[in-house]
Amino acid sequence: MDAPTTTPADNGTSGGNGGSGWFTPHREPEPADAEQAAGDGRRLAGLRPVGRPTPGDDSPVQERISPAPDAAPAPQPPAVTPPRAQPSHAKAPEAAPVEAVHRKPGHTHDAVGALSGSPQPEPGPSPPDPAPRPRVPAQRPAPGPKASPDAVLIRRTMAEVGPVADKVTSYFYALLFVRHPELRPLFPAAMDTQRDRLLKALLTAAEHIDNTDVLVAYLQNLGRGHRKYGTRPEHYPAVGECLIGSLSRYSSGIWNEETEGAWVRAYTTISQVMIDAAAADELRAPAWWYGEVVSHDLRTADIAVVTVRPDQPYPFLAGQYTSLETPWWPRIWRHYSFASSPRSDGLLSFHVKAVPAGWVSNALVHRARPGDVVRLGPPSGSMTVDHTTDNGLLCLGGGTGIAPIKALVEDVAEHGERRPVHVFYGARTDHDLYDIDTMLRLQQSHPWLSVRPIVDQQARLQLPDAVREYGPWNEYDAYLSGPPGMIRSGVDALRDIGIPSDRIRHDSVEELVAAGD
């Protein structure tokens, strides 16, 4: 759900209370009414289905989803009349009120388990930062136990709206901005890239409602990351209301009260997991960091190595990435990998390639200079070294994807390990191997490291195919970083040569697409 964006940086400290974003970090939200006042300020104002009556009438209201394993299922909501499309000058359909559904933080595994119908382990203590962040799950869940009734209904809806996904997205944002105009200034002026990300993340989470371990880890990562956007608990019902309104409109042929109930329960749980994760993260980390540019090294005409000094300690792991916002394009964030393992001086380096029409990348390559200040979100990503095994590392880095690969090599060296590490560094031309000297110096310093540049000037030898000529790789963990197409073909090639999927690590292809500009 990486789509809402924050307002420009305020003049306070990192994560400060500027009063202009969705969040007011480090401060408890004020109770919205008597029912919320009984809570602790962080609990979800639960979603009332579109078209439901207000809490004051005699109609039945949605029950809370109990975290207890033996909780009875929530009653199905009545049928919905999907909202009709409105012209740009028309008044929006009257927004349905929401009913407060409270759940104490810390029961997110139980909440998801209640939806999936499977018993869940007791939640343990939160791991200290920095922890490897899980990859965004694939769009189709892995085969497993029989799907729960809610999951069946949710996937049926998604199959129905798939052919008209663009219309679903456009109508979703139309509802959101017309019903809740106060939220529109918090998004970037141009929604061409951002528009799909929020809805795609919501739908991805809903589709994996039965896969508790993957779902909870994914949502917790989203909840932590959304702190930088200023997301507040009371904004989740508005998003859910418009999500259901858009889905019901474009799946009217199959939409009924059972389907609506499944989506209400799923979204309520999704929201609660994210709210709980954000609340826990607020106790140990700021919502964002300020970073002063201290070095700008233009390696080629369109690639720069940008080094920043964060205003306070920034914990991360080699192989992870973060999101950056520049002062020239406020409310627009892009992902970039750390180009080194954690340094003793606390500096952070990024390799940035300017792409056509890329607002953030062009600003960082062609406009940023020492003294400029950017904002950084929290670290994320699971492409980190497993130091509990002696497996070798097979690393494929294409273009600026060599940055996190270099960080992994440094991480292995700093741990004093002599595990074999083979790096395949791919580029279209010799000129594009902008960091080859650094990689060759590392190879000279570490006999366990092998670096092979792969130049594909005639587009005949793809980087993943070159790996087939070497090996065997059956005792290696694989790491891929680069353009989305390279990662997709690389995963296929590595599977073909016998590396199991659970030993192939890369970050979300969807996020890499968004990072391209």
VEXVO-33772 format. One line per 2 residues: number of its first residue (from 1); for each residue x, y, z of C-alpha. Coordinates in Angstrom, 2 decimals. Layout:
N
NUM	X/Y/Z; ...
//
This chain:
517
1	0.00/0.00/0.00; 2.84/2.27/-0.91
3	0.81/4.98/-2.56; -0.24/7.73/-0.14
5	2.46/10.33/0.12; 3.36/12.90/2.65
7	3.53/16.66/2.61; 6.87/18.44/2.26
9	9.29/18.18/5.16; 8.45/20.44/8.06
11	10.98/22.51/9.92; 11.08/20.31/12.98
13	13.07/17.24/13.74; 12.72/13.96/11.87
15	9.31/12.51/12.38; 8.24/15.81/13.84
17	4.75/17.09/14.21; 4.35/19.43/11.31
19	0.61/19.25/11.41; 0.32/18.99/7.65
21	0.54/15.23/7.00; -1.69/12.26/7.69
23	0.20/11.40/10.86; 1.15/13.52/13.79
25	4.06/11.27/14.90; 4.92/10.83/18.57
27	1.43/11.87/19.62; -1.64/9.80/20.38
29	-4.56/10.44/18.01; -7.46/12.24/19.64
31	-10.61/10.13/20.16; -13.12/10.92/17.42
33	-16.19/10.11/19.52; -17.28/8.52/22.75
35	-16.82/5.07/21.38; -13.24/5.75/20.30
37	-12.50/7.55/23.53; -12.78/4.24/25.31
39	-9.82/2.99/23.25; -6.15/3.78/23.45
41	-5.93/6.17/20.53; -4.31/3.72/18.14
43	-7.16/1.34/17.43; -8.90/1.03/14.16
45	-12.15/2.79/13.47; -13.68/-0.21/11.75
47	-15.14/-0.09/8.29; -18.89/0.02/7.81
49	-19.87/-1.44/4.44; -21.02/1.02/1.80
51	-24.75/1.61/2.17; -24.96/0.39/5.79
53	-27.20/2.30/8.25; -25.76/4.48/10.96
55	-25.17/3.06/14.45; -28.16/4.93/15.86
57	-30.84/2.97/14.04; -32.34/-0.45/14.70
59	-30.50/-2.28/11.95; -27.91/-4.86/12.94
61	-24.36/-3.61/12.98; -21.14/-5.39/12.16
63	-19.64/-7.27/15.08; -15.99/-7.00/15.88
65	-13.66/-9.72/14.72; -12.58/-11.44/17.89
67	-8.93/-12.41/18.19; -9.88/-15.52/20.15
69	-9.26/-18.76/18.21; -12.75/-20.05/19.02
71	-14.52/-16.82/18.13; -17.76/-17.16/16.22
73	-17.65/-15.76/12.67; -18.95/-12.24/12.19
75	-22.47/-12.04/10.75; -22.75/-11.33/7.05
77	-23.65/-7.73/6.20; -26.76/-7.01/4.13
79	-26.62/-6.48/0.39; -24.99/-3.39/-1.08
81	-26.12/-0.96/-3.72; -22.87/-0.01/-5.45
83	-22.32/3.75/-5.78; -22.84/5.18/-9.23
85	-20.13/7.07/-11.09; -20.24/10.84/-10.66
87	-19.15/13.50/-13.15; -16.30/15.66/-11.99
89	-18.62/18.52/-11.07; -21.21/16.38/-9.29
91	-21.56/15.86/-5.60; -20.23/12.52/-4.42
93	-22.53/9.80/-3.11; -23.08/10.25/0.58
95	-20.29/8.47/2.42; -21.43/5.67/4.65
97	-20.60/6.21/8.31; -18.16/3.93/10.04
99	-18.60/2.03/13.23; -15.77/1.76/15.70
101	-14.44/-1.79/15.93; -11.75/-1.96/18.58
103	-9.05/-4.54/19.03; -6.05/-4.31/21.30
105	-2.67/-4.05/19.58; -0.70/-7.26/19.45
107	-3.39/-9.63/18.19; -2.79/-9.33/14.49
109	-1.80/-12.97/13.97; -4.95/-14.07/15.74
111	-7.06/-11.70/13.67; -5.75/-13.09/10.41
113	-6.12/-16.59/11.76; -9.75/-15.92/12.55
115	-10.30/-15.09/8.88; -8.35/-18.01/7.48
117	-9.86/-20.51/9.87; -6.49/-21.96/10.87
119	-4.93/-21.97/14.36; -2.12/-19.51/14.82
121	0.91/-19.55/17.13; 1.15/-17.15/20.02
123	2.79/-13.89/18.88; 6.30/-13.44/20.18
125	8.22/-10.26/20.99; 8.98/-7.90/18.13
127	12.53/-8.33/16.78; 14.89/-5.40/17.22
129	15.61/-3.20/14.21; 17.10/-3.59/11.75
131	15.27/-6.75/10.72; 15.10/-8.13/7.19
133	11.88/-6.94/5.61; 9.84/-9.54/3.74
135	9.41/-9.38/0.03; 6.04/-8.39/-1.31
137	4.24/-11.67/-2.01; 3.63/-12.81/-5.55
139	0.30/-12.01/-7.12; -0.77/-15.66/-6.92
141	-0.50/-17.59/-3.64; 1.36/-20.86/-3.50
143	-0.73/-24.04/-3.45; -1.74/-24.93/0.08
145	-4.66/-26.03/2.19; -8.19/-25.53/1.02
147	-9.06/-21.84/0.86; -11.38/-20.34/3.45
149	-14.84/-19.16/2.33; -13.75/-15.51/2.60
151	-10.66/-16.15/0.49; -12.75/-17.84/-2.20
153	-15.10/-14.85/-2.38; -12.23/-12.36/-2.44
155	-10.40/-14.14/-5.24; -13.60/-14.46/-7.20
157	-14.01/-10.70/-6.97; -10.45/-10.10/-8.12
159	-10.89/-12.39/-11.11; -14.02/-10.45/-12.02
161	-12.39/-6.99/-11.85; -9.06/-8.04/-13.35
163	-9.94/-7.12/-16.96; -11.07/-3.64/-15.87
165	-8.38/-2.98/-13.27; -7.67/0.51/-14.63
167	-11.31/1.50/-14.25; -11.42/0.07/-10.72
169	-8.37/2.11/-9.78; -9.66/5.33/-11.33
171	-13.05/5.00/-9.68; -11.44/4.16/-6.34
173	-9.46/7.41/-6.34; -12.45/9.38/-7.63
175	-14.49/8.18/-4.66; -11.64/8.82/-2.25
177	-10.95/12.37/-3.40; -14.58/13.43/-3.83
179	-15.78/11.98/-0.54; -12.63/12.95/1.33
181	-11.20/16.00/-0.44; -9.00/16.78/2.55
183	-6.85/13.80/1.54; -6.16/14.93/-2.04
185	-3.37/17.42/-1.21; -1.47/14.62/0.51
187	-0.96/12.82/-2.80; 1.41/14.03/-5.52
189	-0.04/16.32/-8.16; 0.69/13.76/-10.89
191	-0.83/10.38/-10.06; 0.46/8.48/-13.10
193	2.91/6.33/-11.12; 1.39/6.51/-7.67
195	-2.21/5.74/-8.62; -1.83/1.96/-8.88
197	0.29/1.31/-5.83; -2.19/1.77/-3.01
199	-4.93/-0.31/-4.60; -2.51/-2.99/-5.79
201	-1.14/-3.44/-2.28; -4.63/-3.67/-0.78
203	-5.67/-6.27/-3.30; -2.44/-8.23/-2.87
205	-2.98/-8.36/0.88; -6.61/-9.37/0.54
207	-5.80/-12.16/-1.89; -3.32/-13.66/0.59
209	-5.71/-13.57/3.52; -5.20/-17.32/4.13
211	-1.40/-17.16/4.15; -0.96/-15.83/7.66
213	2.83/-15.77/7.91; 3.37/-14.03/4.57
215	0.41/-11.71/5.00; 1.24/-10.47/8.48
217	4.90/-9.86/7.65; 3.91/-8.03/4.46
219	1.34/-5.85/6.21; 3.63/-5.05/9.12
221	6.22/-3.82/6.65; 3.58/-1.67/4.94
223	2.38/-0.28/8.24; 5.89/0.72/9.27
225	6.62/2.26/5.89; 3.41/4.26/5.84
227	4.43/6.24/8.88; 6.49/8.48/6.60
229	3.33/9.31/4.65; 1.59/10.48/7.80
231	-1.09/7.77/7.75; -3.37/7.93/10.79
233	-5.66/5.16/12.05; -8.79/7.16/11.32
235	-7.93/7.30/7.60; -8.18/3.56/7.07
237	-12.02/3.43/7.08; -12.16/6.07/4.35
239	-9.86/4.01/2.15; -11.78/0.80/2.88
241	-15.13/2.41/2.18; -13.95/3.56/-1.25
243	-12.23/0.26/-1.96; -15.46/-1.65/-1.40
245	-17.43/0.96/-3.32; -15.19/0.53/-6.35
247	-15.10/-3.27/-6.19; -18.85/-3.53/-5.81
249	-19.40/-1.30/-8.83; -17.18/-3.29/-11.18
251	-18.12/-6.77/-9.94; -21.85/-6.16/-9.69
253	-22.59/-9.42/-11.48; -21.25/-11.49/-8.58
255	-21.37/-8.98/-5.70; -23.70/-9.92/-2.84
257	-23.88/-9.60/0.91; -21.57/-12.57/1.48
259	-18.92/-11.06/-0.79; -19.22/-7.70/0.91
261	-18.90/-9.31/4.31; -15.73/-11.12/3.24
263	-14.16/-7.88/2.05; -15.21/-5.99/5.19
265	-13.65/-8.63/7.44; -10.50/-8.82/5.33
267	-9.99/-5.08/5.17; -10.66/-4.62/8.88
269	-7.97/-7.18/9.65; -5.54/-5.73/7.11
271	-5.95/-2.29/8.64; -5.47/-3.51/12.19
273	-2.23/-5.31/11.36; -0.83/-2.17/9.77
275	-1.95/0.09/12.61; -0.41/-2.20/15.22
277	2.89/-2.36/13.32; 3.05/1.42/12.96
279	2.30/1.89/16.66; 5.08/-0.51/17.67
281	7.55/1.07/15.25; 6.80/4.55/16.58
283	8.26/3.51/19.94; 11.70/2.79/18.49
285	12.22/4.78/15.29; 11.25/8.10/13.72
287	8.77/8.20/10.86; 11.53/9.50/8.58
289	15.09/10.78/8.67; 16.61/13.89/7.15
291	19.80/13.27/5.18; 22.28/15.94/4.07
293	24.05/15.28/0.80; 27.78/15.23/1.57
295	29.10/13.80/-1.70; 27.85/13.67/-5.29
297	30.02/11.61/-7.66; 28.85/11.65/-11.28
299	30.16/8.34/-12.64; 28.60/8.60/-16.11
301	26.37/11.10/-17.86; 23.32/9.57/-16.17
303	24.61/7.69/-13.09; 25.64/9.31/-9.82
305	26.77/7.94/-6.47; 25.01/10.08/-3.87
307	26.17/9.94/-0.24; 24.13/11.43/2.60
309	24.60/11.93/6.32; 21.39/11.14/8.26
311	20.45/13.49/11.09; 20.34/10.58/13.55
313	21.49/6.95/13.59; 19.98/4.93/10.76
315	20.02/1.14/11.35; 19.84/-1.12/8.30
317	21.24/-4.36/6.89; 23.40/-4.84/3.81
319	21.17/-5.68/0.86; 18.21/-3.61/2.04
321	16.78/-0.47/0.45; 14.96/2.68/1.51
323	12.72/5.34/-0.02; 13.91/8.87/-0.79
325	12.05/12.15/-1.20; 13.79/15.18/-2.68
327	13.00/18.83/-1.84; 12.24/19.51/-5.52
329	9.45/16.94/-5.80; 7.68/16.80/-2.41
331	5.31/13.91/-1.73; 7.04/11.70/-4.32
333	9.14/8.85/-2.92; 11.31/6.35/-4.81
335	13.18/3.26/-3.65; 16.98/3.00/-3.74
337	19.27/0.28/-2.39; 22.09/0.98/0.03
339	25.39/0.74/-1.83; 27.44/-0.43/1.15
341	27.13/-2.34/4.38; 26.61/-0.16/7.49
343	29.57/2.20/7.86; 31.29/3.30/11.06
345	30.80/6.96/10.08; 27.06/6.45/9.60
347	27.03/7.69/6.00; 24.63/6.17/3.44
349	25.44/5.83/-0.27; 23.09/5.23/-3.22
351	23.68/4.54/-6.91; 21.11/6.49/-8.94
353	20.49/6.27/-12.68; 18.52/9.10/-14.27
355	15.78/7.72/-16.49; 13.62/9.59/-19.02
357	10.84/11.52/-17.27; 12.11/10.28/-13.92
359	11.40/13.09/-11.49; 13.31/11.83/-8.47
361	16.15/10.12/-10.33; 16.88/13.16/-12.50
363	16.78/15.44/-9.48; 19.28/13.26/-7.61
365	21.63/12.87/-10.59; 21.48/16.30/-12.20
367	20.35/18.68/-9.48; 21.43/17.45/-6.05
369	24.63/18.90/-4.63; 26.42/18.74/-1.26
371	24.41/20.63/1.31; 21.01/19.66/-0.08
373	18.70/17.80/2.28; 16.54/14.81/1.37
375	14.21/12.66/3.44; 14.62/8.92/3.98
377	11.99/6.39/4.93; 12.69/3.28/7.01
379	14.87/0.43/5.69; 13.13/-2.45/4.00
381	13.88/-5.58/1.98; 14.84/-9.19/2.69
383	17.75/-9.60/0.25; 20.18/-10.00/3.15
385	22.93/-12.51/3.91; 22.03/-15.53/6.01
387	25.03/-15.82/8.32; 23.76/-19.07/9.88
389	24.75/-21.11/6.82; 27.99/-21.83/4.99
391	26.38/-21.75/1.56; 28.16/-19.76/-1.09
393	26.65/-16.64/-2.61; 25.75/-16.39/-6.30
395	25.08/-12.71/-7.01; 23.64/-11.22/-10.20
397	23.77/-7.43/-10.45; 22.56/-5.58/-13.53
399	23.21/-1.85/-14.00; 22.82/0.05/-10.73
401	21.69/-3.26/-9.24; 25.37/-3.78/-8.47
403	24.96/-1.41/-5.48; 23.30/-3.86/-3.05
405	25.49/-6.70/-4.39; 28.57/-4.72/-3.35
407	26.97/-4.22/0.06; 26.49/-7.99/0.41
409	30.15/-8.63/-0.45; 31.25/-6.12/2.19
411	28.93/-7.75/4.71; 30.48/-11.19/4.14
413	33.97/-9.69/4.46; 33.14/-7.88/7.68
415	31.86/-11.09/9.26; 35.25/-12.70/8.62
417	33.71/-15.48/6.56; 35.47/-17.21/3.68
419	32.36/-18.39/1.90; 32.71/-18.46/-1.88
421	31.03/-15.46/-3.47; 30.56/-15.24/-7.25
423	29.40/-11.92/-8.68; 28.12/-11.56/-12.23
425	28.06/-7.85/-13.12; 25.93/-7.20/-16.18
427	25.78/-4.13/-18.42; 24.93/-3.18/-22.00
429	28.36/-1.63/-22.70; 31.78/-1.42/-21.09
431	30.99/2.21/-20.27; 28.00/1.08/-18.20
433	30.24/-0.96/-15.90; 30.66/2.21/-13.88
435	31.64/0.44/-10.63; 33.81/-2.34/-12.04
437	37.01/-0.86/-10.56; 35.52/-1.02/-7.06
439	34.42/-4.62/-7.56; 37.83/-5.67/-8.93
441	39.57/-4.08/-5.93; 37.34/-6.12/-3.64
443	38.26/-9.24/-5.63; 41.98/-8.52/-5.14
445	41.46/-8.13/-1.38; 39.38/-11.29/-0.90
447	40.46/-14.59/-2.49; 37.00/-16.09/-1.94
449	35.43/-13.46/-4.24; 35.09/-13.85/-8.01
451	33.81/-10.98/-10.19; 32.78/-11.59/-13.80
453	31.66/-8.65/-15.95; 29.07/-9.62/-18.57
455	28.67/-7.11/-21.40; 25.60/-7.57/-23.58
457	26.35/-4.98/-26.26; 24.55/-6.82/-29.05
459	21.71/-8.01/-26.78; 22.76/-11.58/-27.48
461	24.04/-12.73/-24.09; 21.66/-12.09/-21.22
463	23.13/-11.98/-17.72; 21.04/-14.92/-16.38
465	22.05/-17.05/-19.37; 25.73/-16.39/-18.72
467	25.38/-17.95/-15.28; 24.46/-21.27/-16.88
469	27.97/-21.54/-18.32; 29.45/-21.76/-14.82
471	28.62/-23.69/-11.69; 27.44/-26.03/-10.34
473	25.37/-23.82/-8.01; 23.54/-26.43/-5.92
475	25.30/-25.27/-2.72; 24.77/-21.56/-3.29
477	22.19/-18.99/-2.22; 21.28/-16.70/-5.11
479	20.80/-12.92/-4.97; 19.43/-10.83/-7.84
481	19.32/-7.06/-8.20; 18.65/-5.04/-11.31
483	15.90/-4.18/-13.79; 12.59/-6.02/-13.33
485	13.00/-7.94/-16.60; 16.41/-9.21/-15.54
487	15.05/-10.37/-12.21; 12.15/-12.24/-13.81
489	14.37/-14.01/-16.32; 17.04/-14.55/-13.69
491	14.66/-16.32/-11.32; 13.56/-18.63/-14.15
493	17.15/-19.38/-15.14; 18.23/-20.11/-11.57
495	15.31/-22.46/-11.06; 16.18/-24.23/-14.28
497	19.72/-24.93/-13.05; 18.42/-26.42/-9.81
499	18.45/-23.64/-7.22; 15.28/-23.94/-5.08
501	12.98/-20.95/-4.93; 13.51/-20.52/-1.18
503	17.22/-19.88/-1.83; 16.66/-17.21/-4.49
505	16.45/-13.73/-2.97; 15.41/-10.48/-4.58
507	13.21/-7.55/-3.77; 9.73/-6.95/-5.09
509	9.54/-6.55/-8.86; 6.53/-4.26/-8.35
511	8.55/-1.92/-6.15; 11.44/-1.98/-8.61
513	9.12/-0.79/-11.36; 8.10/2.15/-9.20
515	11.73/2.86/-8.32; 12.56/3.31/-11.99
517	11.67/6.98/-12.00
//
